[in-house]
Amino acid sequence: MNKKIRVIVVDDSALVRSLLAEIINRQRDMECIGTANDPLVAREMIREMNPDVITLDVEMPRMDGIDFLGRLMRLRPMPVVMISTLTERGAEVTMRALELGAVDFVAKPRVGLASGLNELASQIVDKIRVAAVARVHRVAAPPPGPGVGVAGAPAAAAIPPASPSGLLGRLSTEKIIAIGASTGGTEAIREVLVRMPPDSPAIVITQHMPPGFTTSFAARLNSLCQITVKEAVNGERILPGHAYIAPGGTQFHIARSGANYVAVVDDAPPVNRHKPSVEVLFKSVAAVAGRNAYGVMLTGMGADGAVAMREMKDAGSYNYVQDEASCIVFGMPREAIAHGAADEVLPLTQIAGALVTRLRSTTDRMHHRI
């Protein structure tokens, strides 16, 4: 029980290496067993020392951090926490790292490195702790794309076409799908969204993510999906065939304006320590959409959103929860199940198909009544 989490720090900056090692060694439950200034040195260290977790700089000499991560996750999958730069390029590279199997990332400050990293210390060690218990998948050689499933596995089905006669579209203005996720969620969300047809109801999403990264996340998803994926903007109408992602560092919920749903993005305080918080989004969906809503809880650490997902169910929504075997971290789905919020618990690759089938059967019933 007292076994410490053994961490190797890989970073080309001597200052960052020493700061991270110091932060790690201050914890009673972990130790930095080595540091490396580039991936080639790190490769030998990993072979010899077999760490529990590695922290990996995104941009390094000799071998890019992403190239190294790709090889590592193919040949010797292990929990990796990326240390990213808070730039547009850093955000894009971080999204790629999460695709390749990194468990999570920390954005290091561009100025005031020493004080900035120390301010992030609790976040860094929390993410190392989560990574140490995360389920890490071996990643296949080809990069993930629209026809590729989580961790590089082939998708079970192609992206569904629009419904015949636009049946789904006739109901999609009143229906709404709400998705919540945290650790491991960027890839889980992609897995669901690439399988949604272009006439899908509107989808609102909260993924725990800091400011500066959700723009790249939305752009990446938009390039892969048949629906339009964007960051939510305060006051905009929420439309069918679109997915709206909570911007990092804000709270996002929905409101009614006449017959329409509208996005509310504001600077409200954190809820369950999170900003954006799944609880905030799901609570609004329960109040505003009721039986017209579908809830989806994906992989993530903690309990954010579980109580509000039960509120959604009590208000008449139908909820899907990701099963333990396909989660990177089973925290949020486990809590949702414990609160009695789940109607179905499914492997990640089956959630979109189940959603679309249910939407279409609902639409068909409505169509026959007309």
C-alpha positions in Angstrom: 0.0 0.0 0.0 2.9 2.3 0.7 4.5 1.8 -2.7 5.5 5.2 -4.2 4.6 6.3 -7.7 7.9 6.2 -9.6 8.2 9.1 -12.1 10.7 10.0 -14.9 10.8 13.6 -16.0 11.7 14.2 -19.7 12.3 17.8 -20.6 15.1 19.7 -22.4 15.1 22.5 -19.9 17.3 21.9 -16.9 15.2 24.4 -14.9 12.0 22.6 -15.6 13.5 19.2 -14.9 14.8 20.3 -11.5 11.5 22.1 -10.6 9.4 19.1 -11.6 11.7 16.7 -9.7 11.4 18.9 -6.6 7.6 19.1 -6.8 7.3 15.3 -7.2 9.8 14.6 -4.4 7.9 16.8 -2.0 5.0 14.3 -2.2 4.8 11.4 0.3 3.4 9.1 -2.3 5.7 9.6 -5.3 9.4 10.0 -6.2 11.3 11.3 -9.2 13.6 8.3 -10.1 15.3 10.1 -12.9 15.3 13.0 -15.4 16.3 13.0 -19.1 17.0 16.0 -21.3 15.9 14.2 -24.5 13.8 11.2 -25.6 16.8 9.1 -26.6 18.2 9.3 -23.1 14.7 8.8 -21.7 14.3 5.6 -23.8 17.2 3.9 -22.0 16.1 5.1 -18.6 12.6 3.7 -19.2 14.1 0.4 -20.2 16.3 0.2 -17.1 14.0 1.8 -14.5 10.5 0.8 -15.6 8.7 3.9 -14.2 5.0 4.1 -13.3 4.5 7.5 -15.1 6.6 9.8 -17.3 6.2 13.5 -17.7 7.1 14.5 -21.3 7.9 17.9 -22.8 6.1 18.4 -26.1 9.0 20.1 -28.0 12.5 18.7 -27.6 15.7 18.4 -29.6 16.9 15.2 -31.4 13.5 13.6 -31.3 10.2 15.5 -31.1 8.2 14.6 -28.0 5.3 13.6 -30.2 7.4 11.2 -32.3 8.7 9.7 -29.1 5.2 9.4 -27.6 4.0 7.7 -30.7 6.7 5.1 -30.6 6.4 4.6 -26.8 2.6 4.0 -27.0 3.1 1.4 -29.8 6.0 -0.5 -28.3 5.7 0.0 -24.5 2.4 1.7 -23.6 2.7 3.6 -20.2 1.0 6.5 -18.5 2.3 9.8 -19.9 1.5 13.3 -18.7 2.5 15.9 -21.3 4.0 19.2 -20.2 2.7 21.6 -22.9 3.3 25.2 -23.8 0.4 27.6 -23.7 0.6 28.6 -27.3 -1.6 27.8 -30.4 1.1 25.5 -31.6 1.4 23.9 -28.2 -2.3 23.4 -28.0 -2.4 21.6 -31.4 0.5 19.4 -30.5 -1.1 18.6 -27.1 -4.3 17.5 -28.9 -2.2 15.2 -31.1 -0.5 13.8 -27.9 -3.8 13.0 -26.4 -4.8 11.2 -29.6 -1.6 9.1 -29.4 -2.5 8.0 -25.9 -1.1 10.5 -23.4 -3.4 10.4 -20.3 -3.4 14.2 -19.6 -1.4 17.4 -19.9 -0.3 20.4 -17.9 0.2 23.8 -19.6 3.4 25.4 -18.3 3.5 29.2 -18.2 5.4 31.2 -20.8 6.8 33.7 -18.3 7.7 33.3 -14.6 8.5 29.6 -15.1 9.6 28.8 -11.5 6.8 30.6 -9.7 4.3 29.4 -12.4 5.2 25.7 -12.1 5.1 25.9 -8.3 1.6 27.4 -8.5 0.7 24.4 -10.7 2.3 21.9 -8.3 -1.0 20.5 -7.0 -2.4 20.1 -10.5 0.8 18.4 -11.7 0.9 15.9 -8.8 -2.9 15.3 -9.1 -2.5 14.4 -12.8 0.5 12.1 -12.0 -1.7 10.3 -9.4 -4.5 9.9 -11.9 -2.1 8.7 -14.7 -0.6 6.1 -12.3 -4.0 4.3 -12.1 -5.2 5.1 -15.6 -6.0 2.4 -18.2 -3.5 2.9 -21.0 -4.1 1.3 -24.4 -1.6 0.2 -26.9 -1.8 2.5 -29.9 -1.7 1.0 -33.5 0.7 2.5 -36.0 -1.7 4.4 -38.2 -2.7 7.8 -36.9 -6.3 8.1 -35.7 -8.7 9.5 -38.3 -12.5 9.6 -39.0 -12.7 5.8 -39.5 -10.5 4.9 -36.6 -11.7 4.2 -33.1 -10.3 5.0 -29.7 -6.6 4.1 -29.2 -6.3 3.4 -32.9 -8.7 0.5 -33.0 -10.8 0.3 -36.3 -14.2 1.9 -35.9 -17.1 -0.5 -35.6 -19.1 1.3 -38.2 -18.8 4.2 -40.7 -20.3 7.6 -39.9 -24.0 7.2 -40.4 -25.6 9.1 -43.2 -28.4 11.5 -42.7 -31.7 9.9 -42.0 -33.9 9.0 -44.9 -36.6 11.7 -45.6 -34.8 13.9 -43.1 -36.8 12.2 -40.3 -34.2 12.8 -37.6 -34.0 16.5 -38.6 -37.7 17.0 -37.9 -37.2 16.3 -34.2 -33.7 17.5 -33.8 -34.6 21.1 -33.1 -36.2 20.1 -29.8 -33.9 17.2 -28.9 -30.5 18.0 -27.3 -27.6 15.8 -26.4 -25.3 16.7 -23.4 -21.9 15.2 -23.0 -19.6 15.4 -20.0 -16.0 14.2 -19.7 -12.6 14.7 -18.0 -9.4 12.7 -18.1 -9.3 10.7 -21.4 -12.3 12.6 -22.6 -10.8 14.3 -25.7 -10.5 11.0 -27.5 -13.7 9.6 -26.0 -15.7 12.7 -27.3 -14.1 12.3 -30.7 -15.1 8.6 -30.8 -18.8 9.7 -30.2 -18.9 12.7 -32.4 -17.4 11.2 -35.6 -20.2 8.7 -35.6 -23.0 11.3 -35.4 -24.9 11.9 -38.6 -25.1 15.5 -40.1 -28.8 15.8 -39.1 -28.1 15.0 -35.4 -29.7 17.1 -32.7 -27.6 19.8 -31.2 -24.8 18.5 -28.9 -23.5 20.5 -25.9 -20.2 19.4 -24.3 -18.2 20.1 -21.2 -14.7 18.6 -21.2 -12.4 19.7 -18.3 -9.8 21.7 -20.1 -7.8 24.9 -19.3 -8.1 28.2 -21.4 -6.3 28.1 -24.7 -6.8 24.4 -25.6 -10.5 24.1 -26.4 -10.1 26.1 -29.6 -7.7 23.5 -31.0 -9.8 20.7 -29.7 -12.9 22.1 -31.4 -11.0 22.7 -34.7 -9.6 19.2 -34.7 -13.1 17.6 -34.1 -14.6 19.9 -36.8 -12.1 18.6 -39.3 -13.1 15.0 -38.6 -16.9 15.1 -38.1 -19.9 15.4 -40.3 -21.5 17.8 -37.8 -20.1 21.3 -37.2 -18.0 21.4 -34.0 -17.2 24.8 -32.4 -16.5 26.5 -29.1 -19.7 27.8 -27.6 -20.2 31.6 -27.7 -22.4 33.4 -25.2 -25.9 34.2 -26.5 -25.7 32.1 -29.7 -28.6 29.9 -30.8 -27.9 26.2 -30.4 -28.6 24.5 -33.7 -29.1 20.9 -34.9 -26.1 19.4 -36.7 -23.8 21.3 -34.4 -21.7 20.5 -31.3 -20.7 23.2 -28.9 -17.7 22.8 -26.6 -17.4 24.8 -23.3 -14.5 27.2 -23.7 -11.7 26.4 -21.2 -11.8 28.5 -18.0 -15.5 29.5 -18.4 -18.8 28.0 -17.2 -21.2 26.9 -20.0 -24.9 26.1 -19.7 -28.0 26.4 -21.8 -31.1 28.5 -21.5 -34.4 28.9 -23.4 -35.3 31.8 -25.7 -38.8 31.1 -27.0 -38.6 27.8 -28.9 -34.8 27.9 -29.1 -31.9 26.8 -26.9 -29.2 29.4 -26.4 -25.7 29.1 -25.1 -24.7 30.9 -21.9 -20.9 31.3 -21.4 -19.8 33.2 -18.4 -17.2 33.8 -15.7 -19.1 32.1 -12.9 -17.0 30.5 -10.2 -15.8 26.9 -10.3 -18.2 24.1 -9.3 -16.8 20.9 -7.9 -13.4 22.7 -8.4 -14.0 22.7 -12.2 -14.4 25.5 -14.7 -16.0 24.4 -17.0 -18.0 22.0 -14.8 -20.2 19.2 -16.1 -22.5 19.8 -13.2 -23.3 23.3 -14.4 -24.1 22.1 -18.0 -26.2 19.0 -17.0 -28.2 20.9 -14.3 -29.3 23.5 -17.0 -30.1 20.7 -19.4 -32.3 19.0 -16.8 -34.1 22.3 -16.1 -34.5 23.5 -19.7 -34.7 20.4 -21.9 -36.2 17.7 -19.6 -37.5 14.7 -21.5 -36.1 16.1 -24.8 -32.5 15.5 -23.5 -30.0 12.7 -23.8 -27.1 12.6 -21.4 -23.7 11.0 -22.0 -21.1 10.6 -19.3 -17.6 9.6 -20.5 -14.3 8.8 -18.9 -12.9 11.2 -16.2 -11.6 11.5 -12.7 -13.8 12.5 -9.8 -17.6 13.0 -9.5 -18.4 16.2 -11.5 -21.8 16.0 -13.1 -23.1 12.8 -11.4 -25.7 14.6 -9.2 -26.9 16.7 -12.2 -27.1 13.7 -14.5 -29.5 12.1 -12.0 -31.5 15.4 -12.1 -31.6 15.0 -15.9 -32.9 11.4 -15.6 -35.5 12.5 -13.0 -36.6 15.2 -15.5 -37.1 12.6 -18.2 -33.8 12.4 -20.1 -32.3 9.1 -21.3 -28.7 8.7 -20.2 -25.7 6.7 -21.5 -22.7 6.1 -19.3 -19.3 4.7 -20.6 -18.4 1.3 -19.1 -15.3 0.7 -17.0 -13.4 -1.4 -19.5 -13.3 1.3 -22.1 -12.6 4.2 -19.7 -9.1 5.7 -19.2 -10.4 6.6 -15.7 -13.7 5.3 -14.4 -14.4 8.0 -11.8 -17.1 10.2 -13.3 -19.0 7.3 -14.9 -18.8 5.2 -11.7 -20.3 8.1 -9.7 -23.1 8.6 -12.3 -24.0 4.9 -12.0 -23.8 5.1 -8.2 -26.3 8.0 -8.3 -28.7 6.0 -10.4 -28.3 8.3 -13.4 -27.6 5.7 -16.1 -30.2 4.1 -18.3 -27.5 2.2 -20.3 -23.8 1.5 -19.5 -22.0 0.8 -22.8 -18.5 0.4 -24.2 -17.4 3.7 -25.8 -17.6 2.5 -29.4 -21.3 1.6 -28.9 -22.6 4.9 -27.4 -23.1 6.9 -30.6 -24.8 4.0 -32.4 -27.2 3.4 -29.5 -28.0 7.2 -29.4 -28.7 7.4 -33.1 -30.8 4.2 -33.0 -32.9 5.5 -30.1 -33.3 8.9 -31.8 -34.4 7.3 -35.0 -36.9 5.0 -33.3 -38.4 8.0 -31.5 -38.6 9.9 -34.7 -40.2 7.0 -36.6 -42.8 6.7 -33.8 -43.6 10.4 -34.1 -43.7 10.1 -37.9 -46.3 7.3 -37.8 -48.5 9.4 -35.5 -48.5 12.3 -37.9 
